[in-house]
Amino acid sequence: MVLPLLKLGTLALKTLSKPIAARLKKEAGLHPKFRNLIISIAQANHRMTTTMQRRIYGHATDVGIRPLNEEKAVQAAVDLLGEFFVFSVTVAALVFEVQRSSRAEAKKEGLRRQEMEKLRQRDEALEKDMEDLKSKIQELEQLARGKGLAGLFNFRLAHIEEGKSATPA
């Protein structure tokens, strides 16, 4: 039950972050200083991806890479910014979920340890009781050996006869 709700929540979070990313894209292209910054980022990204693609496909990498025109650079940069925002929101949600899960697991482990400690203490108490009973049995066995079986019966009869003589007839 929790997993589908979690996935639904993550999907809702991604969906809600997309309009925010679109707003960031729109605003990013309007401010001149920020526009220059994102154009330089987009150009660097373009050079890096073009070089990687050339290496992957086995083309020459020493050939000059034409820079993007300003509008394509702005569009590429704001797309990159929007995707980065959605990605960072998703990562934050994932980190939160992992931490929540680890706290829940730690709590379960603590409860398991407490239960094990209770069982260990109960085991020790039962062991002690068993030792006490063994020692009492040994004492009774020693008394029985010392007096013998007939001695036990004589002891009982002596008590019964003493009780009769003590009471007036």
Helices and strands as residue ranges (DSSP letters): H 2-28, H 32-57, H 70-166
